[in-house]
Amino acid sequence: MVKVSVKWGKHVFEDVIVDKAASVDMLKEQLYGLTSVPVDRQKLMSKAWKGMLKDDVDLSTLDKLVDGTGVMLMGSAEVVQKPEEPIVFIEDMTTEDIAMTGTMYPAGLVNLGNTCYMNATLQCLRPVKELRDALTSQFDRTSADLAFNFSTALRDMYGQLDGSVDSITPAMFVSVLRRAYPQFAQQSPRSGGYMQQDSEEFLSTLFLTLQQTLTQPTDGLKSLGPTSNVVDALFGLEMDEKIECTESEMEAVVVKKEKALKLVCNITIETNHLSEGIKIGLEGTIEKYSDVLERNAVWKKTLRINRLPKYLCVQFMRFYWKATPESRDHTGVKCKMLRPISFPMTLDVYDFCSNDLKATMKISRDRNAEKILNEFKEKEGEAEEKEEADEDDVMDGLSQEDKAALETACALSLGAKSPGIELPVDFQGNYELYAILTHKGRSADSGHYMAWVRHEGDDWYCYDDDDVSPCKTEDIMKLKGGGDWHMAYLAFYRAKN
């Protein structure tokens, strides 16, 4: 190793280490790193060798190449290409531009006096693009109608969130909300501040309002189907309700249609999983008058889903009303069940559906259907060639399971109805969890609400009012309850293809 001095134009590089055991190409690569002069343009001259240094020279044979030797480098450096688009530094960008890049955390919502119930709910609905599109496209006028102003304020607030990386203050929306629905303007007789509210009650109020105002299809939702508004089209379930008298077979079965905007997960001492709670919520008993028995009797009530939504909301029934006769106002209180209820990242609702809807989804759920259909066609073709195209002959050799799969495959080939509005014909009944609304505390009317919303993959954001932080799927799975930590109250799923 020797240290040389390299002169390149007006620049001098002192103490450049040269490995005499290396090749000339290695030396030139080293000089390229110093000067940006490409190897093929470099010309090296020195008293340590004659003329220009050739690439095949063995540096170890150059006895005059010693410490302090001067080397002259000739050649022009590479010209740095001008970028096709001008470079924009984050310091020069507006908050709207930064928000559009997606490189910063999403904006949060400032708490305006126990409004965490509202903030968390709005963040859970924020990813529903079709709802946002409907809000944007259907309001371009002014009105004195409170429902209309509510929807307009909601649209404007979401627009502010999208265009900011800093938390926003939803003062206008809160003002409209409290004017339109005074129950959300209740104040504590003790402190005088605004009282905490129930997130589920706020969600129901929001849906009720938007059912009145969002009544036209949009670019993101081409059809409202049999519904009359965007909310029902996106979140609405159609249920088949059957009520049977358990005390008399002579009593006629009552069958009717019901509509809902969410499923309910009932919680008992034996409930451990979301699916178990949903099943309990769909089956139960009621007391009802029997014409046959001429008295009240016990009836079995069964609900089954006949039309699925694109977005599915599930409420954990954690709160119940407890009388407080010893209290000053005797009004009672909403108490909370802390039992841990696990929930899946992918919810399969097939078992909760009506037989007709199951038959539709079975077409795509049966993985052997397409294969068996192709085999059936081949066998049918062979039979036709032999002039033996009898259907019974063609079906011979198929198991009962394969015959069932064949029937569903044939139905698919002929075209089957969609299981829900804007759902594909081959939808299998699986929903992906995209948001969780949690509650911390012992009562729905106190404590604290937060939203946990999926960003992508295993990456989520936790919205604690104006404080937004990243988290992972493993953090979401800990929200099942069982203590005083945040636990799931509302789960939001979206159809998974």
Sequence and secondary structure as in RCSB ss.txt:
>XXXX:A:sequence
MVKVSVKWGKHVFEDVIVDKAASVDMLKEQLYGLTSVPVDRQKLMSKAWKGMLKDDVDLSTLDKLVDGTGVMLMG
SAEVVQKPEEPIVFIEDMTTEDIAMTGTMYPAGLVNLGNTCYMNATLQCLRPVKELRDALTSQFDRTSADLAFNF
STALRDMYGQLDGSVDSITPAMFVSVLRRAYPQFAQQSPRSGGYMQQDSEEFLSTLFLTLQQTLTQPTDGLKSLG
PTSNVVDALFGLEMDEKIECTESEMEAVVVKKEKALKLVCNITIETNHLSEGIKIGLEGTIEKYSDVLERNAVWK
KTLRINRLPKYLCVQFMRFYWKATPESRDHTGVKCKMLRPISFPMTLDVYDFCSNDLKATMKISRDRNAEKILNE
FKEKEGEAEEKEEADEDDVMDGLSQEDKAALETACALSLGAKSPGIELPVDFQGNYELYAILTHKGRSADSGHYM
AWVRHEGDDWYCYDDDDVSPCKTEDIMKLKGGGDWHMAYLAFYRAKN
>XXXX:A:secstr
 EEEEEEETTEEEEEEEE TTS HHHHHHHHHHHH   GGG EEEETTSSSB  TT  GGG TT  TT EEEEE 
        SS    GGGS HHHHHHHT S    B  SSS HHHHHHHHHHTT HHHHHHHHHS  S  S HHHHH
HHHHHHHHHHHHT SS B  HHHHHHHHHH GGGG B TTT SB    HHHHHHHHHHHHHHH  S  SS    T
TSSSHHHHHH EEEEEEEEESS TTS  EEEEEEES EEE   TT  BHHHHHHHHHEEEEEEEETTTTEEEEEE
EEEEEEE  SEEEEEE  EEEE  TTSSS   EEEE     B  SEEE GGGB HHHHHHHHHHH TTHHHHHHH
HHHHHHHHHHTT   HHHHHTT  HHHHHHHHHHHHHHH    SSTT  TT  SEEEEEEEEEEESS TTSSEEE
EEEEEETTEEEEEETTEEEEEEHHHHGGGG SSSS EEEEEEEEE  
